[in-house]
């Protein structure tokens, strides 16, 4: 069955399918669709996940062997197959079709691809997925439908923007949904939930133009520890909640962790996540100071800071944020065992 990305949250709880295909060239919708599917699977007990990154050297027999084997750690698992090129090849097509002839009851296969060729819809493997599972195609949102998408995105964060605010975001993102999502997150950071007028947004952006959490993370990625601490101190003085700052830092550290886990796909992973232009060099600079182990250690710190901020753990969240920013900027992290 075919489902639009905006229908997923309401459709997923109704039934779990043996296979999901997320395809298209709109990175934000694809990323959020796969996150929703994985989250829904975890809620239903699918705790184990095996990732297959398909490139020119990939052996589809590895997928077939894993699909036929018993789970070692959990009775239910996800086989996460990622095909950036959107090209399955003969072996891939046969492997997927063969598996779907008799899918395992304890397994969900999640396939993420780039834009598929038109001929793919006539293939046996695509028809098998469409018959047994769910297909989610993620296309760019055109200018006619972008305002509605932006408004819905605001509403999902508990904000009710007026028409001028919606127009402001649309004009500044040029159809890039990830940029729109980041702009809305920034407005939420400055203004918070509730009714939002353009006057609110303009005033907040002006007041916070000196420093922002987004400038903080860019300084840390660049390796400029003094500037990142200076910005953080300014944000603290302005009364910005630690959780709001933590959210921005955690998102970027998690993305770095994904890239470090598979350096060969770094360019694709960053672009798929909406990192373009000058920011690409910031992430690459951070990866010269960090590896997957140190970044996972930083993610553990993020979890601790969240606990401190919510009162679950002892400590000072603002001091912890200073240390997190310093370690991200300098790379002086000892990976935890």
N, C-alpha and C positions, 0 to 999 in steps of 0.2 A: 504494500500500500504506500501511496505517496502522501507525505505530510509536510506542510510548510514549517519553517523554523519557528514562527510565532504560535504555532499550534502545539508544539512539543510538550510544553509544561502541563497542558490539560490532557493530552493523549497518553503520555508515558505511564501514569499511575494505573491506567485501566487494564493493561496487559503487557506482559514481557514477551518479546519476540526473540527467536533464536538468532536473528541476524539483523544488523542495522547498517545502512550505507549512507554516509554523509559525504556529499560531493558538491563541487562548485568553486568559484573563485572569489567569494566574499569571505575574508578571513575571520572577521568577528563572529558572524553567524555560525560558521563552521566550528569555530573553537567553542562557542557557548553551547551549540547543539551537542557536541561530543561530551562536554562537561555534564550536561543535563542527563544524557544517557548513562554515563558512568555512575553518576550520583544515584539515579533511579535503580540501577543494578545493585549498587552497594546497599541501598536500603532494603533490598530483597535478598540479601545474603551473599551476593557475589563479591567476595572479599579479595580473591586472588586475581592478578592481572598479568598477562604475558604480552609484551610489546614486540611487534614485528615491523621493522623499518625496511620497506621494500625499495631497493635500488638495483642498479644493473648487475650487482654481484649476488643478489639475494637468491637463495635456494628455496623454492616453494615446497620442497620435500620437508624442510624444517617445520613449516606450518602444518603440513599433513601429519607428520609424526606427532607433533604436540597436540593437535586436535584429536588424535586417536588414543593418546595416553590418558591415564588417570591423573587427576589432580593430587599433588603431594600435600598441600597445606590446607585446602578447603574443598568442600563438596561441590562448590559452585565457583565458576571463574569466568573471566572475560579474556578473549583473545583479541587484542587491539592491533589491527593491521593498518599500517599507514603507507599510502601510495601517493606521494606528492605529484608524480608525473601523470597520474590518472591512467597509466598504461599497465594492464595486467599481464599482457603477453599470453602466449599459448599455454605455458605451464601454469600461470596464475589463474587463468580462466578455467582450466580443467580442475585445478585443485579446489577452487571455490565451489564449482558445480558438483564435483564428487562429494565434497563435505556436505553440501546441502541436500544431497540425495538421502542422507541419513544423519541429520544433525544430532549431536549429543544433548541429552536432556539437562546436563549440569553445566552447559557452556553457552555463553553469548558471544557471538562474533561481531565486533564493531570495526567496520571498514571505513577509513577516511581517505578521500582522494581529492586531487585537484579537479579541474574541469574535465568532464568526460567528453569524448567525441560522440557525435550524434549516432554513429553506428553502434555504440555500446548498448543502447537501449534495445537493439535487436538480438543481442547475444544471449546465449543460453544461461550464462551465470547471472546476468542482470535480471532476466525474467524469473529465475529461481529466487533471487533476493526479493523481487517485487511480489512474488506469490507467497513466500513464507515469512517475510520480514517487513521492515519499514525502510523507505527511501526518503531521505531529506535532501533536497537540492537548495543550495545557498547561492543566490544570485545578488548582484549589486542592486541597491534600491535606487530607482530613478528619481529625478528631481520632483516629479509629480507626487510620489508617495513618501518622499523623505520627511516632510513636515509631520505626517501622521506617525512615522516611525520614531521621530525625535520626541514627540509628545508622549507616546506610549512609554518611551524609555524614561522620561522624567517621572511619569506616574508610577513606574515600577520602583522608583526610589522614594516614593511618598511626596513628590512635588507636583504642584499644579501651576504650570507656567502660563503666562499670557501669550498672546500671539506674537508680540514683539520679541519675547525671549526665544520662542521657537524659530522665528525668522533669523534672529541673531546667530543661533547655532548653525542653522542650515547654510547661511552665507559664509560662515567661517570654516566649514569642513569640506566643502566642495565634493559632497557625496561619499566621503570616506567615513564609514560607520564607526570604525575604531576611534578615529579622531573625534567624532561626535560623542561617542560614549565617554571619552576622556574629558571632553569639554563639560559634559553634564556632571561627571564626577567632580570636576573642579568647582562647578557652581554649587553642588551639594556640600562640598567641603567648606565653602565660604558662607553659604546662605542657610543650608539645612532644609528640612522638609517643610511642607505647607504651601500656601499660595506664593507664587514667585512672579514679581513684576520686573520689567526691564530696568526700572529705576533701582530695584534691590540689587540686581546683578551688576549694573554699572557701578554703583557705589561700592559694592563688595570688592569688585575687581580692582577698582582704583585704590581702595584702602590696602589691599593685599598685593599690589603690583610690585612692591619692593622685594618681597620674598614669598615663596609659596612652597608647599610640600613637593611640587613637581620640580622646582629648581633645586631643592635639597637633594632629591634622588639623582638628578643629572650631575650635580657637583660630586656626589659620592661615586657614581659610575666613572666619572672622569678621573677620579683619584685625588681630588682636591679636598683633603680632610679638613683643613682650617675653614674653608668656605662652607662646607656642609655643616660643620658644628655652629658656625656663625648664623647660618640660615635657621637651623634648628632652634637655637637660643631665641631668635627673633619670633619664630612661630610660637614657642612656649610663652614668651612675653605677651603675645597677642591673645593668648588663651585658647589656641587651637588644641582640640582634644587629642591626646596621644594616640587613640585608636584611629583617628582620621589620618594621621601621619603614618602610622604603622601600616595601614591598608595600602598606601601608595608604595612604601618600601617593600612590603611583602610581595606585592604583585610583580615587581621588577626582579626581585631575588628569585622568585619561583621561575620566571622566564629564563633567567640566567642559568638556573639549575637544569632546565630542560635542554638548553643549548649545550651546556657542558657535558651532559650525558651522551650526546651524539654530535661531536664537533663537525663531522662531515656534512651534516645537514644544517649547520649554523645559519647560513644565509637564508635558506628556505624558512626555517623556524622563526627567525626574526621578522622576515617580511610577512609571513602568515599571521603573525601577531600584531602587525601594523607598525613595525619599527622601520622607519625610512630616513633617508637624508642624513643629516648630521648626527642624529641619535644612534644610527647604526655604529658609528665610530666609538660612541660612548660605551656601548655594550661590548664591543670588541676590546676596548681598553680594559674594562673590568675583567674580561676573561683572561687577560695576560697576568692578572694578579690572583685569580681564583681558579680552582678546579671543582669538580662535582662534590668532593668531600667537604671542602670548606664552605661551599654554598649551602649544602644540607645542614651544616652546623649553624649557619646564619638563619636558616629556616627554623631550626630548633629554638634559636633565640627569639625569633618572631613569635613563636607559640608561647614562650615564657612571658614575653612582654604583654601579650594579649591576656594571659592569666593574671599578671600583675595589675593591668588596667581595669580588669573586671573584679579585682579583689579576691581572686582564687589563690594567688601566690603573694608572698611577701616581697617587698621591694619598692623602688621608685621608678615608675614607668618612664619618666622623662630622662633619668640617668641611664636607664637601659637603652633608650632610643639613641642617646649620645654615643654609647659604646657600639651599638649596632651600626650607626652611620660611620663611625671611625673605622671599624673593622671592614666594612664594605669598601671604604675609600682606600684603605692601606693594604688590605689583603693579609694582615697579620692575625690570621685565624688558625687555631689548632683544631683540627677536626676531632669531634668527640666520638668515643667508642660506644 
